[in-house]
Each structure stands twice: as C-alpha cells, then as structure tokens.
Amino acid sequence: MDKRDHIDLTGAVMLTGFSILLAFNQVVIKVTNGGLQPVFFAGLRSLGAVLCIWLWLKWRGIPLNWGGPAVRGAGIAIGCVFAFEFLLLFIALDLTTVARTSVLFYAMPVWMALGAHLFVPGDRMTASRLAGLSLSVCGVAIAMLGRSEGVGSLWGDLAAVGAAMGWAAAGLMVKATSLRTIRPEMQLMWQVAVSAPILLLLAPLFGDLVRDLQPIHLAGLAFQIVVVVSAGFILWFWLMSIYPASGVASFSFLAPVFGVFLGWWLLDEPVTPALIGALVLVASGIVLINRPPKRLPPG
C-alpha cells in the first residue's frame, strides 16, 4: 500500500481494532502475572515472538535482512528501549490496576508530541498541541494523585508513565532513523531479538520466576506471543509506515477508554470519579495534540 497523508476508512477501522486489542492486552498481562513473574513473562514473550516472526518471514518468502551498519545500530538501540518499555509495563500491571495503567500508559501521544517537536523536522509544537499536552499532563497528575486507599501504588503509576515514554521513543525511532528503510517485520524482529536476552537476564533480580502457574497463564503467554506481539505489533509498525505518525497516535485516545471499561467489566476494578476525570482530560488532550492544523485558503 502506498503512503497516505491522512487516516482513511481502512486505517480508521484497523486502528480502532488495534486499540481494543491493546486494552484487552493489559487484562491478559494482569491475569498472566499471577502465574509468571512479570519481567520473566515479558522475556518469554519476546523470545517466543522471535520464533513466530521468523516463521512468518519464512512462510512469506521474505529474507531475514538485518540491514547495514546504520540499521544495526538503530536496531540494537530500539531493542533496548523495547526491553525498558515492557519491563516497566509488566511491573506496572503487577502493582496497579488495568484501568489506572491504561490511563497513564496510553497517554503516550503526549510524550510522542514532545519528542517529535525536539527530534522530527517539521513536526513542531502548535498552540493546539500545547493545549492538548497541558490537558493530558493534568489528567496524568490527577490519576497519580487521586488514588483510592488500597488501589494501585505510586511505583506502579510511575512505571506506567515510564513505559509510555518508552513506547513513544520506539515510535519516533522508527520514523527518524534508518529503521524506516526496512520492513515492519524486521523492525519488530530487532526489538524482540534484542529485548529477549535483556529481560531474561534481568528477571532473576525481580524474584521467583514462576508463581502459581495454571493453564490460563500459559494461554495468556501464548496469546501475548502470537496475537499481541507477532501480529498486533507488526500491524502497528506497518500502519506507522503507511500513515502519518500523528494520525496513528491520535487513535490512542480510544485505548484508555477501552482499558478502563475492560478493567471494570472483566476484573471488577473500581472506577473512581478522579480516574474518570483523568481519563477525560487525557483523551481530550490526545485529540487536541493530533488535530490537523488549519489550512489557509489559497491566495
């Protein structure tokens, strides 16, 4: 598919479906953390994804092309960022609720807008983006400060914010480095191949590797490897390569909405007025950040 300068109907449907997948993904991580230590779980997920992506490439007849020196340097760097992102996200979901993590983690476009302003030529901060950034940051602050007693933890909230920054950094690296010259499958292969050994080596530092392992936890691990990482992330990076980064990121406002709903519906998590207020501010801010600039009429 050729590059598009706006989000068309096909892109909108794919991005909405991806937002639902991202929200359900957090429920799966939360449940699977009950059987596997979070960092070990994240490492196993990356390791399994290496095999799945390799099988996909082999089935499609796509060569395993790691790229030249510039691509390899960027690949190692983004793999380290990927490890950092998911170490923090899996820990966040171990320490706090899906609903709270969703609001904080899916504020990613805030950090992407800041990063794009600093590092991507032509993607500057506008008045609308600045207003949206302010709203979203206020929402993040309310979510972190408005915790009910016994619900979540400050460390879990901070880990979710750090994971959001890692996600934004990975997205910007795809757009701003030589990684943009290779296929989305290889972009993801770099991330999982580099992150797997990092996470597995770090895992023993975070406690026992196996908790109360049950079949549902193994099913959660398989779902993460096959559906979320191998299929979902390839779709996301492919969308990033086709559509404008700001347009792709704009649909992220749906993920926290779905995440709060699924956390309440599937896990019976409390949804407080403060969390709803934070969700509204973050979602509104994301919409403003990604509002296309007004075009002056010719002449």
Secondary structure, DSSP 8 states (H G I E B T S, - for coil): ----SS--HHHHHHHHHHHHHHHHHHHHHHHHTTTB-HHHHHHHHHHHHHHHHHHHHHHHT-------HHHHHHHHHHHHHHHHHHHHHHHHHHHS-HHHHHHHHTTHHHHHHHHHHHHSTT----HHHHHHHHHHHHHHHHHHH---TTS--HHHHHHHHHHHHHHHHHHHHHHHSGGGGS-HHHHHHHHHHHHHHHHHHHGGGGS-SB-S--HHHHHHHHHIIIIIIIIIIHHHHHHHHHS-HHHHHHGGGHHHHHHHHHHHHHH-----HHHHHHHHHHHHHHHHHT---------
